[in-house]
Amino acid sequence: MTQKDVSHRIWAVEAARYLRVSRSTLAKWRMNGEGPPYHRMGPRLVYYYQNEIDAWLANCDVRKAAAPKA
């Protein structure tokens, strides 16, 4: 990660708000190996990088997976 990427670090509560899900949903995603990539600072502090969340969201776009109508 570059210094510019570090400036876009957001805590789990902010990531949940950005994704419009509850903090518990975000925690369940982490436990199940789902959701955007996350990082830990110690045993309890979880944070995300904004660009990784955006990339994860782009890969979740259902419209890209749909077959074109004939």
C-alpha positions as CSV (number, residue, x, y, z in Angstrom):
1,M,0.0,0.0,0.0
2,T,1.2,3.5,-0.7
3,Q,1.0,6.4,1.6
4,K,-2.0,7.7,-0.5
5,D,-3.9,4.4,0.1
6,V,-3.3,4.6,3.9
7,S,-5.1,8.0,3.9
8,H,-8.3,6.2,2.8
9,R,-8.4,3.8,5.7
10,I,-11.8,3.6,7.3
11,W,-12.9,1.8,10.5
12,A,-15.5,-1.0,10.5
13,V,-18.3,1.3,11.7
14,E,-17.6,3.7,8.8
15,A,-17.4,0.8,6.3
16,A,-20.7,-0.5,7.5
17,R,-22.3,2.9,7.0
18,Y,-20.7,3.2,3.6
19,L,-22.0,-0.2,2.5
20,R,-25.4,0.5,4.2
21,V,-25.3,-2.7,6.2
22,S,-25.2,-3.2,10.0
23,R,-22.0,-3.6,11.9
24,S,-23.1,-7.2,12.7
25,T,-23.6,-8.0,9.1
26,L,-20.1,-6.8,8.3
27,A,-18.8,-8.9,11.2
28,K,-20.6,-12.0,9.9
29,W,-19.1,-11.4,6.5
30,R,-15.7,-11.4,8.1
31,M,-16.3,-14.6,10.0
32,N,-17.6,-16.3,6.9
33,G,-14.8,-15.1,4.6
34,E,-17.3,-12.9,2.7
35,G,-17.4,-9.2,2.1
36,P,-14.7,-6.8,1.2
37,P,-11.1,-7.4,2.3
38,Y,-10.3,-6.2,5.8
39,H,-7.3,-5.6,8.0
40,R,-6.7,-5.9,11.8
41,M,-4.9,-3.6,14.1
42,G,-4.5,-5.8,17.2
43,P,-7.2,-8.3,18.3
44,R,-10.2,-6.0,18.0
45,L,-9.7,-3.1,15.7
46,V,-10.8,-3.8,12.2
47,Y,-10.3,-1.4,9.3
48,Y,-10.8,-1.3,5.6
49,Y,-9.3,0.6,2.7
50,Q,-11.8,2.6,0.6
51,N,-10.3,1.5,-2.7
52,E,-10.6,-2.2,-1.7
53,I,-14.3,-1.7,-0.7
54,D,-14.9,0.0,-4.1
55,A,-13.2,-2.8,-6.0
56,W,-15.2,-5.4,-4.1
57,L,-18.4,-3.5,-4.9
58,A,-17.5,-3.4,-8.5
59,N,-17.1,-7.2,-8.6
60,C,-20.5,-7.6,-6.9
61,D,-22.3,-5.7,-9.7
62,V,-25.1,-8.0,-10.8
63,R,-25.6,-6.2,-14.1
64,K,-22.1,-7.3,-15.3
65,A,-23.1,-11.0,-14.7
66,A,-26.4,-10.9,-16.5
67,A,-26.6,-12.2,-20.1
68,P,-27.7,-9.8,-22.7
69,K,-31.2,-10.1,-23.9
70,A,-31.7,-11.3,-27.5
